[in-house]
Amino acid sequence: MTRRDPGGARATVRDKLLLRFVSAAQPITIAQAATAVAMSVPMARRRLRVLRDLGLVHVHLPEGLNGQNRYTLTAQGALVLTTTFGEGTYRARGGIERVNLPHHDGQVHLLGSLQLACTRSRTWDLDRFLFEGDVRRALPKAGLVPDAVALLAAGTVRAGVAFEVDLGSESPSWFAKKALLYAELSSRGAPLLGASTWRVAVTVPTARRRNRLALALWEADIPEGLVVIAVAGEVSDRTVLTREPWLTPRVLQERGIARARLVPEGVLPTVPTDRSHRENAPGAREARRGADLFVARDAAFDSAERS
């Protein structure tokens, strides 16, 4: 935590990209920094130490013995970013006592995954990513505030994603009420960050929790395809833009009976030219295996039959 004389050390171009990630996602851990800028963990640790010694980041020690150090931006770091990248929202941050760290970590994980996924994608670019606090500052009177909002661009196509980070601490019925508010906005054609096409993506801690939320969505008559759910541990830079981790409840005909099942559904609309994420195309993986597109990846989630 103690700053040392940096000697001849200077912030490199990659360090400034790391610093920009600190600014966007603070407070962050070393592992989160490594993922976001494609560094090894030892390298990210060394570079964050250099940024600390240069007075560009604060280091916050964990409360418990098994916790991780957290890093935030200093006023000097904000000045370096403004000089390097131009005007922007580079805010210094002091204490982190009021931050719900487990919830915040879920948001940071989504940002890091999207950044790397879009770096590799030949189609999608991450235009904007706002944390809950950013949304509240931008829309102080909003009645519905997602945990995070992302705007992705593919040429002239704009697609929005309202992220919800679920830690299993709230009842499924409360989640369904929030989903109803999203459904109302969608039915009115309300845009998300200017994007007319958008979905709600929810990350959950376990498959059991996912199934409980899916049942709550079904019983609340949420429009099909509006909300997709994934186990947080299955979402990464390799999967976040694909259909692999995300599931949504849909009606499937089984022996003449309409049943609710969980089926794969990506967070973004299909763009056929996206070569690096062909899994995002409907049925791409199933077609390669010669399987039915609408075979549910998961069994029924204890829902009632619907005729």
C-alpha positions in Angstrom: 0.0 0.0 0.0 2.9 2.3 0.7 4.1 4.3 -2.3 7.8 4.0 -3.2 10.1 6.1 -5.3 9.2 5.1 -8.9 12.7 6.0 -10.1 12.7 6.1 -13.8 9.4 4.3 -14.2 6.8 5.8 -16.5 3.3 4.9 -17.4 3.2 3.1 -20.7 0.4 3.2 -23.3 -0.9 -0.1 -22.0 -0.7 1.3 -18.4 -2.9 4.2 -19.5 -5.5 1.7 -20.9 -5.3 -0.1 -17.6 -5.8 3.2 -15.8 -8.8 4.0 -18.0 -10.3 0.7 -16.9 -9.7 1.6 -13.3 -11.5 4.8 -13.9 -14.5 3.1 -15.5 -14.9 0.2 -13.0 -13.3 1.3 -9.7 -12.8 -0.2 -7.3 -11.2 -3.1 -9.1 -9.0 -6.1 -8.2 -5.8 -7.3 -9.8 -7.5 -10.2 -11.4 -10.2 -8.0 -12.9 -7.6 -5.7 -14.3 -5.7 -8.6 -15.8 -8.8 -9.9 -17.6 -9.9 -6.5 -18.9 -6.6 -5.6 -20.6 -5.5 -9.2 -21.4 -2.5 -9.3 -19.1 -1.3 -12.0 -16.8 -2.1 -11.5 -13.1 1.6 -11.1 -12.1 2.0 -8.5 -14.9 -1.1 -6.6 -13.8 0.1 -6.6 -10.2 3.5 -5.1 -11.3 1.9 -2.5 -13.4 -0.6 -1.5 -10.8 2.3 -1.1 -8.3 4.0 1.3 -10.8 0.8 3.3 -11.1 0.6 3.4 -7.3 4.2 4.6 -7.0 3.4 7.3 -9.7 0.5 8.5 -7.6 -2.1 7.5 -10.2 -4.1 4.9 -8.2 -5.1 4.4 -4.6 -4.7 1.0 -2.9 -7.4 -0.2 -0.5 -6.6 -3.1 1.8 -9.2 -5.8 2.3 -11.2 -6.0 5.6 -10.6 -9.7 6.0 -7.5 -11.8 5.8 -8.7 -13.5 2.6 -9.8 -10.4 0.8 -8.2 -8.7 -2.2 -6.6 -5.3 -2.6 -8.8 -2.8 -4.5 -7.7 0.0 -6.7 -9.3 3.4 -7.4 -8.3 6.4 -9.4 -6.5 9.4 -7.9 -7.0 13.1 -8.9 -3.5 12.9 -10.6 -4.6 9.7 -12.4 -7.7 11.5 -13.7 -5.6 14.4 -15.0 -3.3 11.9 -16.9 -6.3 10.3 -18.5 -7.7 13.7 -19.5 -4.4 14.7 -21.0 -4.1 11.3 -22.9 -7.6 10.6 -24.1 -9.2 14.0 -24.0 -12.2 15.1 -22.0 -14.2 12.3 -20.3 -15.7 11.2 -17.0 -12.5 10.4 -15.2 -13.4 10.7 -11.5 -11.1 10.2 -8.6 -12.5 8.1 -5.8 -11.5 7.9 -2.2 -13.1 5.4 0.1 -15.0 2.2 -0.9 -16.7 1.5 2.4 -20.2 2.0 0.9 -19.7 -0.2 -2.1 -21.5 -3.6 -2.2 -18.4 -5.4 -3.4 -19.9 -8.8 -4.4 -22.6 -6.9 -6.5 -20.1 -4.5 -8.0 -17.8 -7.4 -8.9 -20.6 -8.9 -11.0 -20.9 -5.7 -12.9 -17.1 -5.4 -13.4 -17.0 -9.0 -14.7 -19.6 -8.1 -17.4 -17.6 -5.0 -18.5 -14.3 -6.9 -18.7 -16.0 -9.8 -20.6 -17.7 -7.4 -23.1 -14.5 -5.4 -23.7 -12.4 -8.4 -24.7 -15.3 -10.1 -26.6 -15.8 -6.9 -28.7 -12.0 -6.5 -29.2 -12.0 -9.9 -31.0 -15.3 -9.5 -32.7 -15.3 -8.4 -36.3 -18.7 -6.9 -36.0 -19.6 -5.7 -32.5 -18.0 -2.7 -30.8 -18.7 -1.7 -27.2 -19.9 1.8 -27.6 -20.9 2.6 -23.9 -21.1 0.8 -20.6 -22.7 2.4 -17.6 -22.7 1.1 -14.1 -25.7 1.6 -11.9 -24.2 4.8 -10.3 -23.6 6.2 -13.8 -27.2 5.5 -14.8 -28.6 7.2 -11.6 -26.5 10.3 -12.2 -27.6 10.5 -15.9 -31.3 9.8 -15.0 -31.9 11.0 -11.5 -35.7 10.6 -11.7 -35.7 7.2 -13.4 -38.2 4.8 -11.9 -36.3 1.7 -13.1 -32.5 1.6 -12.9 -30.6 -1.5 -14.2 -27.4 -2.7 -12.5 -25.5 -1.9 -15.7 -26.3 -0.9 -19.2 -24.3 -1.6 -22.4 -24.7 -0.2 -25.9 -23.1 -2.3 -28.7 -22.8 -1.2 -32.3 -22.4 -3.2 -35.5 -22.2 -0.7 -38.3 -25.6 1.1 -38.3 -27.1 -1.5 -35.9 -27.4 -0.5 -32.3 -28.3 -3.0 -29.6 -28.7 -2.4 -25.9 -28.5 -4.7 -22.9 -29.9 -3.9 -19.5 -27.9 -6.1 -17.1 -29.1 -7.3 -13.7 -26.7 -8.9 -11.3 -28.6 -11.3 -9.1 -26.9 -12.6 -5.9 -29.9 -14.7 -4.7 -30.7 -12.3 -1.9 -34.1 -11.2 -3.2 -37.3 -13.2 -3.8 -38.2 -14.4 -7.3 -41.5 -12.5 -7.0 -39.6 -9.2 -6.5 -37.5 -10.0 -9.6 -40.7 -10.7 -11.6 -42.1 -7.2 -10.6 -38.9 -5.6 -11.9 -39.2 -7.6 -15.1 -42.8 -6.4 -15.5 -41.5 -2.8 -15.5 -39.0 -3.7 -18.3 -41.9 -5.4 -20.2 -43.9 -2.2 -19.9 -41.1 -0.1 -21.3 -40.5 -2.6 -24.1 -44.2 -2.6 -25.1 -44.1 1.2 -25.3 -41.1 1.1 -27.6 -38.9 2.9 -25.1 -35.2 2.9 -26.3 -32.3 1.9 -24.1 -29.4 4.4 -24.6 -31.0 5.3 -27.9 -31.2 1.7 -29.1 -34.7 0.5 -30.1 -33.5 -3.1 -29.9 -32.7 -4.2 -26.4 -32.9 -7.1 -24.0 -32.5 -7.7 -20.3 -29.7 -10.1 -19.3 -29.5 -11.5 -15.8 -26.6 -13.2 -14.2 -27.3 -15.6 -11.2 -25.0 -17.6 -8.9 -26.4 -21.1 -9.6 -28.5 -23.1 -12.1 -31.1 -23.6 -9.4 -31.5 -19.9 -8.9 -31.7 -19.5 -12.7 -34.6 -21.9 -12.8 -36.4 -20.2 -10.0 -36.2 -16.8 -11.7 -37.3 -18.4 -15.0 -40.4 -19.8 -13.3 -41.2 -16.4 -11.8 -40.9 -14.8 -15.3 -43.2 -17.4 -16.8 -45.8 -17.0 -14.1 -45.7 -13.2 -14.5 -46.4 -13.6 -18.3 -43.2 -11.7 -19.2 -42.9 -11.6 -23.1 -40.8 -14.4 -24.5 -37.2 -13.5 -25.3 -37.2 -10.2 -23.4 -35.2 -11.6 -20.5 -32.2 -14.0 -20.8 -30.6 -15.6 -17.7 -27.1 -17.1 -17.3 -25.1 -18.6 -14.4 -22.4 -16.0 -13.8 -19.6 -18.5 -13.8 -20.5 -19.5 -17.4 -20.2 -15.9 -18.7 -16.8 -14.9 -20.0 -15.2 -13.0 -22.9 -15.5 -16.2 -24.9 -19.2 -16.7 -24.2 -20.9 -13.4 -23.4 -21.7 -12.6 -27.1 -22.8 -16.2 -27.8 -25.9 -18.1 -27.1 -24.0 -20.6 -25.0 -24.7 -19.4 -21.4 -27.9 -17.5 -21.9 -31.3 -19.2 -21.6 -34.9 -17.9 -21.8 -38.2 -19.5 -21.1 -40.3 -20.3 -24.2 -43.3 -22.4 -25.2 -42.4 -25.6 -26.9 -44.9 -28.2 -28.3 -44.3 -31.6 -26.9 -46.7 -34.3 -28.1 -49.3 -31.7 -28.8 -48.9 -30.1 -25.4 -47.5 -26.6 -24.9 -44.8 -26.7 -22.2 -42.4 -24.1 -20.8 -38.8 -24.9 -21.4 -35.5 -23.0 -21.2 -33.9 -22.5 -24.6 -30.7 -20.7 -25.7 -31.1 -17.1 -26.6 -28.3 -14.5 -27.1 -28.2 -11.1 -25.6 -27.8 -9.5 -29.1 -29.7 -9.7 -32.4 -28.1 -11.9 -35.0 -25.6 -10.2 -37.4 -24.7 -12.8 -40.1 -21.4 -11.1 -40.9 -20.0 -11.6 -37.4 -17.4 -14.3 -38.2 -15.7 -14.4 -34.9 -19.0 -15.1 -33.0 -21.0 -17.3 -35.3 -22.4 -18.9 -32.2 -24.6 -15.8 -31.9 -26.5 -16.9 -35.0 -29.7 -18.8 -34.2 -29.2 -22.5 -34.1 -25.5 -22.4 -35.2 -24.2 -25.0 -32.7 -27.4 -27.1 -32.9 -27.3 -27.2 -36.7 -23.7 -28.4 -36.6 -24.7 -31.3 -34.4 -27.8 -32.0 -36.6 -30.0 -31.3 -33.6 -33.4 -29.6 -33.4 -33.0 -25.9 -32.9 -35.6 -25.8 -30.2 -34.5 -28.7 -28.1 -34.2 -27.3 -24.6 -30.8 -27.4 -23.1 -32.4 -27.7 -19.7 -35.3 -29.8 -18.5 -38.6 -28.2 -17.5 -38.3 -25.8 -14.7 -41.3 -27.0 -12.7 -43.7 -24.8 -14.6 -47.4 -25.6 -15.2 -48.4 -26.7 -18.6 -50.0 -24.0 -20.7 -52.4 -24.8 -23.5 
